[in-house]
Amino acid sequence: MVVAAVLTRSLAAMAMFGALAFVPLFVQAVTGASATRSGAVLVPFVLGWVALSATSARLVLRVGYRSVVMAGVACLTGAFLLLARWDAGLGMVGAMRDVLLAGVGMGLVIVPMLIAVQSAVPRSDLGIATSVIQFFMSIGAAVGVSVMGTVMAQRLAAGRPLVDALHGVFVTGLVVCVGALVASLLVPAGRAQDLARAEMRGEPTRVGG
């Protein structure tokens, strides 16, 4: 459970935070929007993340971790499919819709995976486990920004226009999201309460079923 949670959460953070750094840049530099409007595009992302973070914590008690997390990664993947199609004709409504979907995806992934790790370790190790999963999420975000920044820089150096350079950034994020989707398959199925009891008794959790 811990490995699956760390891997899925880190890849999701790598994709989302990596691309998130370039969303306002795209809106401002490619569509010609003001800096204020470019920053405002991220508001739906934050609202979607906050709203679904609260909801996902309750969902895992009813349907289990895997279903919620896979739905979240699917939303992220769908958002990146939309981001990869952005062009100079992008409107504010379309941009906000796409980042809202990404925020929903993050809300369905980040909190459930944190709860999963905290439920899978003894109470004495709770602080360590929480720190570790937060650390790897931060590492994933940093790597994502670095990798996608490199992709953009290489495309610009090759003489590509800015819209094509940023397209490469979003496609890279899409590839990482597919990796997160595969990693989410490692999350054990079953209700959160049952998995937590099994972990405390030292019983293996099933990946399938």
Backbone hydrogen bonds in HBPLUS format (Angstrom, degrees):
<---DONOR---> <-ACCEPTOR-->    atom                        ^
c    i                          cat <-CA-CA->   ^        H-A-AA   ^      H-
h    n   atom  resd res      DA  || num        DHA   H-A  angle D-A-AA Bond
n    s   type  num  typ     dist DA aas  dist angle  dist       angle   num
A0005-ALA N   A0001-MET O   2.89 MM   4  6.04 157.6  1.94 150.9 157.5     1
A0006-VAL N   A0002-VAL O   2.91 MM   4  6.09 167.5  1.93 155.2 158.2     2
A0007-LEU N   A0003-VAL O   2.95 MM   4  6.05 166.7  1.97 152.7 156.7     3
A0008-THR N   A0004-ALA O   2.96 MM   4  5.99 168.1  1.97 147.9 151.8     4
A0009-ARG N   A0005-ALA O   2.96 MM   4  5.91 165.8  1.98 148.3 153.0     5
A0010-SER N   A0006-VAL O   2.94 MM   4  5.91 155.9  2.00 142.7 149.8     6
A0011-LEU N   A0007-LEU O   3.04 MM   4  6.16 163.7  2.07 149.2 153.4     7
A0012-ALA N   A0008-THR O   2.99 MM   4  6.13 160.0  2.03 149.3 155.3     8
A0013-ALA N   A0009-ARG O   2.98 MM   4  6.15 157.4  2.03 144.0 150.2     9
A0014-MET N   A0010-SER O   2.85 MM   4  6.04 151.6  1.93 144.1 152.8    10
A0015-ALA N   A0011-LEU O   2.99 MM   4  6.21 161.6  2.02 150.6 154.0    11
A0016-MET N   A0012-ALA O   2.95 MM   4  6.07 175.1  1.95 154.3 155.9    12
A0017-PHE N   A0013-ALA O   2.95 MM   4  5.60 151.8  2.03 139.5 147.6    13
A0018-GLY N   A0014-MET O   3.24 MM   4  5.62 139.1  2.42 121.0 132.2    14
A0019-ALA N   A0015-ALA O   3.14 MM   4  6.20 162.5  2.17 142.2 146.6    15
A0020-LEU N   A0016-MET O   2.77 MM   4  5.78 151.9  1.84 148.3 157.9    16
A0022-PHE N   A0019-ALA O   2.82 MM   3  5.41 152.4  1.89 116.4 125.3    17
A0026-PHE N   A0022-PHE O   2.97 MM   4  6.17 153.2  2.04 147.5 153.7    18
A0027-VAL N   A0023-VAL O   3.08 MM   4  6.37 167.9  2.09 158.1 160.3    19
A0028-GLN N   A0024-PRO O   2.93 MM   4  6.07 158.4  1.98 149.7 155.3    20
A0029-ALA N   A0025-LEU O   2.80 MM   4  5.70 163.3  1.82 150.8 155.7    21
A0030-VAL N   A0026-PHE O   2.88 MM   4  5.27 152.2  1.96 135.6 144.2    22
A0033-ALA N   A0027-VAL O   3.33 MM   6  6.03 161.4  2.37 146.6 141.3    23
A0032-GLY N   A0028-GLN O   3.17 MM   4  4.95 128.5  2.45 111.5 122.0    24
A0038-SER N   A0034-SER O   2.92 MM   4  6.10 151.6  2.00 147.8 156.6    25
A0039-GLY N   A0035-ALA O   3.01 MM   4  6.21 154.3  2.08 144.9 150.5    26
A0040-ALA N   A0036-THR O   2.97 MM   4  6.20 147.6  2.08 143.3 153.1    27
A0042-LEU N   A0039-GLY O   3.14 MM   3  5.86 155.8  2.20 116.9 122.3    28
A0043-VAL N   A0040-ALA O   3.08 MM   3  5.41 158.9  2.13 110.4 116.9    29
A0045-PHE N   A0042-LEU O   3.08 MM   3  5.19 121.4  2.44  99.3 114.4    30
A0046-VAL N   A0042-LEU O   3.21 MM   4  6.62 157.4  2.27 156.4 161.1    31
A0047-LEU N   A0043-VAL O   3.03 MM   4  6.30 167.0  2.05 158.7 162.4    32
A0048-GLY N   A0044-PRO O   2.84 MM   4  5.90 161.6  1.88 147.5 152.6    33
A0049-TRP N   A0045-PHE O   2.99 MM   4  6.15 156.7  2.05 146.5 153.0    34
A0050-VAL N   A0046-VAL O   2.96 MM   4  6.16 168.4  1.97 155.0 157.6    35
A0051-ALA N   A0047-LEU O   2.97 MM   4  6.05 169.7  1.98 151.5 154.9    36
A0052-LEU N   A0048-GLY O   3.05 MM   4  6.04 165.8  2.07 145.0 149.4    37
A0053-SER N   A0049-TRP O   2.90 MM   4  5.89 137.7  2.08 142.0 153.3    38
A0054-ALA N   A0050-VAL O   3.34 MM   4  6.60 159.2  2.39 148.5 151.1    39
A0055-THR N   A0051-ALA O   3.25 MM   4  6.49 154.7  2.32 139.7 147.0    40
A0056-SER N   A0052-LEU O   2.75 MM   4  5.66 162.0  1.78 144.3 149.4    41
A0058-ARG N   A0055-THR O   3.05 MM   3  5.51 136.9  2.25 108.6 119.6    42
A0059-LEU N   A0055-THR O   3.02 MM   4  6.33 150.2  2.11 145.9 155.4    43
A0060-VAL N   A0056-SER O   3.08 MM   4  6.22 156.6  2.14 154.6 155.9    44
A0061-LEU N   A0058-ARG O   3.19 MM   3  5.51 138.8  2.37 103.5 114.2    45
A0062-ARG N   A0059-LEU O   2.93 MM   3  5.27 141.5  2.08 107.0 118.3    46
A0063-VAL N   A0059-LEU O   2.87 MM   4  6.05 173.6  1.88 174.9 175.1    47
A0064-GLY N   A0060-VAL O   3.10 MM   4  4.38 136.4  2.30 106.8 115.6    48
A0069-VAL N   A0065-TYR O   2.91 MM   4  6.03 172.5  1.91 167.4 169.9    49
A0070-MET N   A0066-ARG O   2.85 MM   4  5.90 166.1  1.87 154.5 158.8    50
A0071-ALA N   A0067-SER O   3.06 MM   4  6.10 151.2  2.14 138.4 146.2    51
A0072-GLY N   A0068-VAL O   2.98 MM   4  6.26 151.0  2.06 144.1 152.3    52
A0073-VAL N   A0069-VAL O   2.89 MM   4  6.21 162.6  1.92 156.2 159.8    53
A0074-ALA N   A0070-MET O   2.91 MM   4  5.99 151.3  1.99 141.4 149.9    54
A0075-CYS N   A0071-ALA O   2.98 MM   4  6.23 148.9  2.08 142.5 150.4    55
A0076-LEU N   A0072-GLY O   2.98 MM   4  6.32 155.3  2.04 147.6 154.5    56
A0077-THR N   A0073-VAL O   2.84 MM   4  6.08 161.0  1.88 149.9 154.9    57
A0078-GLY N   A0074-ALA O   2.89 MM   4  6.09 160.0  1.93 146.6 152.3    58
A0079-ALA N   A0075-CYS O   2.87 MM   4  6.08 151.5  1.95 145.6 153.8    59
A0080-PHE N   A0076-LEU O   2.96 MM   4  6.29 153.9  2.03 150.2 156.8    60
A0081-LEU N   A0077-THR O   2.97 MM   4  6.27 144.1  2.10 145.6 155.9    61
A0082-LEU N   A0078-GLY O   3.12 MM   4  6.44 149.1  2.22 142.8 150.3    62
A0083-LEU N   A0079-ALA O   2.83 MM   4  6.16 155.3  1.89 147.2 155.0    63
A0084-ALA N   A0080-PHE O   2.91 MM   4  5.94 153.9  1.97 142.5 148.5    64
A0085-ARG N   A0082-LEU O   3.04 MM   3  5.29 152.9  2.12 105.4 114.0    65
A0086-TRP N   A0083-LEU O   3.09 MM   3  5.35 168.0  2.11 112.5 115.6    66
A0090-LEU N   A0087-ASP O   3.10 MM   3  5.65 156.1  2.16 124.7 124.5    67
A0095-ALA N   A0091-GLY O   3.02 MM   4  6.23 159.6  2.07 151.2 157.3    68
A0096-MET N   A0092-MET O   2.93 MM   4  6.07 164.2  1.96 151.2 155.2    69
A0097-ARG N   A0093-VAL O   2.96 MM   4  6.12 154.1  2.03 146.6 154.0    70
A0098-ASP N   A0094-GLY O   3.09 MM   4  6.29 158.2  2.14 146.5 151.4    71
A0099-VAL N   A0095-ALA O   3.07 MM   4  6.35 163.7  2.10 153.2 157.1    72
A0100-LEU N   A0096-MET O   2.92 MM   4  5.96 142.9  2.06 141.2 151.5    73
A0101-LEU N   A0097-ARG O   3.19 MM   4  6.47 153.2  2.27 144.2 149.7    74
A0102-ALA N   A0098-ASP O   3.22 MM   4  6.57 149.1  2.32 138.8 147.2    75
A0103-GLY N   A0099-VAL O   2.91 MM   4  6.19 151.7  1.99 144.3 151.6    76
A0104-VAL N   A0100-LEU O   2.92 MM   4  6.25 155.0  1.98 151.6 158.1    77
A0105-GLY N   A0101-LEU O   3.04 MM   4  6.29 155.7  2.10 143.3 149.8    78
A0106-MET N   A0102-ALA O   2.98 MM   4  6.31 157.2  2.03 150.4 156.0    79
A0107-GLY N   A0103-GLY O   2.98 MM   4  6.19 157.4  2.03 148.2 154.3    80
A0108-LEU N   A0104-VAL O   3.10 MM   4  6.35 143.0  2.24 144.9 154.1    81
A0109-VAL N   A0106-MET O   3.15 MM   3  5.14 146.9  2.26  98.5 108.4    82
A0110-ILE N   A0106-MET O   2.94 MM   4  5.84 165.4  1.96 159.9 162.3    83
A0113-MET N   A0109-VAL O   3.20 MM   4  6.19 159.4  2.24 151.7 157.4    84
A0114-LEU N   A0110-ILE O   3.15 MM   4  6.33 144.3  2.28 142.4 152.3    85
A0114-LEU N   A0111-VAL O   3.09 MM   3  5.07 121.8  2.44  97.6 112.7    86
A0115-ILE N   A0111-VAL O   2.93 MM   4  6.20 164.3  1.96 161.3 165.0    87
A0116-ALA N   A0112-PRO O   2.86 MM   4  6.02 149.8  1.95 141.7 150.8    88
A0117-VAL N   A0113-MET O   3.18 MM   4  6.32 157.5  2.23 139.0 143.1    89
A0118-GLN N   A0114-LEU O   3.02 MM   4  6.27 165.8  2.04 151.5 155.9    90
A0119-SER N   A0115-ILE O   2.89 MM   4  6.00 141.4  2.04 145.2 155.1    91
A0120-ALA N   A0116-ALA O   3.13 MM   4  6.17 122.5  2.47 134.1 147.8    92
A0120-ALA N   A0117-VAL O   3.10 MM   3  5.09 141.3  2.26  97.6 108.9    93
A0125-ASP N   A0122-PRO O   2.89 MM   3  5.44 148.6  1.99 115.9 125.1    94
A0126-LEU N   A0123-ARG O   3.22 MM   3  5.08 167.1  2.24 106.2 108.6    95
A0129-ALA N   A0125-ASP O   2.94 MM   4  6.11 169.1  1.96 160.7 163.7    96
A0130-THR N   A0126-LEU O   3.00 MM   4  6.15 162.1  2.03 149.8 154.7    97
A0131-SER N   A0127-GLY O   3.01 MM   4  6.15 158.0  2.06 144.9 151.1    98
A0132-VAL N   A0128-ILE O   2.90 MM   4  6.12 156.1  1.96 152.1 158.8    99
A0133-ILE N   A0129-ALA O   3.11 MM   4  6.33 168.2  2.13 153.2 154.9   100
A0134-GLN N   A0130-THR O   3.07 MM   4  6.18 153.1  2.15 143.9 151.7   101
A0135-PHE N   A0131-SER O   2.83 MM   4  5.94 149.2  1.92 143.5 152.6   102
A0136-PHE N   A0132-VAL O   3.00 MM   4  6.28 164.7  2.02 155.3 157.5   103
A0137-MET N   A0133-ILE O   3.11 MM   4  6.18 143.3  2.25 133.7 143.5   104
A0138-SER N   A0134-GLN O   3.03 MM   4  6.28 153.9  2.10 144.7 151.1   105
A0139-ILE N   A0135-PHE O   2.92 MM   4  6.25 153.8  1.99 148.8 156.8   106
A0140-GLY N   A0136-PHE O   2.91 MM   4  6.04 158.3  1.95 140.9 146.7   107
A0141-ALA N   A0137-MET O   2.99 MM   4  6.26 157.5  2.04 147.4 153.0   108
A0142-ALA N   A0138-SER O   2.97 MM   4  6.20 160.9  2.01 149.2 154.1   109
A0143-VAL N   A0139-ILE O   2.88 MM   4  6.09 163.0  1.91 155.5 160.2   110
A0144-GLY N   A0140-GLY O   2.88 MM   4  6.02 156.0  1.94 146.3 153.5   111
A0145-VAL N   A0141-ALA O   3.07 MM   4  6.34 162.2  2.11 151.5 154.4   112
A0146-SER N   A0142-ALA O   3.08 MM   4  6.28 161.3  2.12 146.6 152.0   113
A0147-VAL N   A0143-VAL O   2.82 MM   4  5.98 171.3  1.83 159.5 161.5   114
A0148-MET N   A0144-GLY O   2.98 MM   4  6.02 169.9  1.99 151.5 154.9   115
A0149-GLY N   A0145-VAL O   2.89 MM   4  5.82 146.9  2.00 139.1 148.7   116
A0150-THR N   A0146-SER O   2.98 MM   4  6.14 148.6  2.08 142.4 150.6   117
A0151-VAL N   A0147-VAL O   2.97 MM   4  6.31 153.5  2.04 147.0 154.4   118
A0152-MET N   A0148-MET O   3.06 MM   4  6.27 162.6  2.09 145.0 148.7   119
A0153-ALA N   A0149-GLY O   2.96 MM   4  6.13 161.8  1.99 146.1 151.5   120
A0154-GLN N   A0150-THR O   2.90 MM   4  6.06 162.9  1.93 153.7 157.7   121
A0155-ARG N   A0151-VAL O   3.13 MM   4  6.31 157.0  2.18 146.8 152.7   122
A0156-LEU N   A0152-MET O   2.96 MM   4  6.19 157.8  2.01 151.7 158.0   123
A0157-ALA N   A0153-ALA O   2.88 MM   4  6.06 155.0  1.94 147.3 154.6   124
A0158-ALA N   A0154-GLN O   3.05 MM   4  6.21 132.8  2.28 135.2 147.0   125
A0160-ARG N   A0155-ARG O   2.97 MM   5  5.44 155.5  2.03 161.6 155.1   126
A0159-GLY N   A0156-LEU O   3.02 MM   3  5.19 158.3  2.07 107.4 112.1   127
A0164-ASP N   A0161-PRO O   3.06 MM   3  5.44 124.7  2.38 107.3 120.7   128
A0165-ALA N   A0161-PRO O   3.02 MM   4  6.34 152.3  2.10 151.7 160.6   129
A0166-LEU N   A0162-LEU O   3.00 MM   4  6.22 158.0  2.05 152.2 156.6   130
A0167-HIS N   A0163-VAL O   3.03 MM   4  6.13 137.8  2.22 131.4 143.2   131
A0168-GLY N   A0164-ASP O   3.17 MM   4  6.46 149.3  2.27 142.7 148.4   132
A0169-VAL N   A0166-LEU O   3.08 MM   3  4.91 122.0  2.43  90.4 105.2   133
A0170-PHE N   A0166-LEU O   3.16 MM   4  6.53 157.5  2.22 151.4 154.8   134
A0171-VAL N   A0167-HIS O   3.00 MM   4  6.26 152.7  2.07 149.8 158.0   135
A0172-THR N   A0168-GLY O   3.01 MM   4  6.13 151.9  2.09 140.5 147.7   136
A0173-GLY N   A0169-VAL O   3.07 MM   4  6.41 153.4  2.14 144.0 151.2   137
A0174-LEU N   A0170-PHE O   2.94 MM   4  6.21 145.6  2.06 139.9 149.4   138
A0175-VAL N   A0171-VAL O   3.04 MM   4  6.39 152.0  2.12 147.9 154.1   139
A0176-VAL N   A0172-THR O   3.11 MM   4  6.46 156.2  2.17 148.4 154.6   140
A0177-CYS N   A0173-GLY O   2.93 MM   4  6.19 149.7  2.03 145.2 153.8   141
A0178-VAL N   A0174-LEU O   3.06 MM   4  6.41 148.0  2.17 145.7 153.4   142
A0179-GLY N   A0175-VAL O   3.18 MM   4  6.56 149.7  2.28 142.0 150.0   143
A0180-ALA N   A0176-VAL O   2.93 MM   4  6.32 148.0  2.03 145.6 155.0   144
A0181-LEU N   A0177-CYS O   2.85 MM   4  6.15 146.7  1.96 145.7 155.2   145
A0182-VAL N   A0178-VAL O   3.06 MM   4  6.38 151.8  2.14 145.7 152.2   146
A0183-ALA N   A0179-GLY O   2.95 MM   4  6.23 157.0  2.01 145.8 152.6   147
A0184-SER N   A0180-ALA O   2.90 MM   4  6.10 142.9  2.03 143.6 153.2   148
A0185-LEU N   A0182-VAL O   3.10 MM   3  5.47 148.5  2.20 106.1 115.3   149
A0186-LEU N   A0183-ALA O   2.98 MM   3  5.56 158.3  2.02 114.8 121.7   150
A0187-VAL N   A0184-SER O   3.15 MM   3  5.40 156.6  2.21 104.5 111.6   151
A0195-LEU N   A0191-ARG O   3.06 MM   4  6.33 164.2  2.08 159.6 164.0   152
A0196-ALA N   A0192-ALA O   2.97 MM   4  6.11 156.6  2.02 149.4 155.8   153
A0197-ARG N   A0193-GLN O   3.07 MM   4  6.30 157.1  2.12 146.0 151.5   154
A0198-ALA N   A0194-ASP O   3.03 MM   4  6.25 156.6  2.08 146.0 152.5   155
A0199-GLU N   A0195-LEU O   2.93 MM   4  6.14 156.4  1.99 147.9 154.1   156
A0200-MET N   A0196-ALA O   3.04 MM   4  6.26 158.4  2.08 147.6 152.9   157
A0201-ARG N   A0197-ARG O   3.05 MM   4  6.27 140.1  2.21 141.8 152.2   158
A0203-GLU N   A0198-ALA O   2.86 MM   5  5.08 149.6  1.95 159.1 154.5   159
A0202-GLY N   A0199-GLU O   3.05 MM   3  5.03 152.4  2.12  99.5 108.1   160
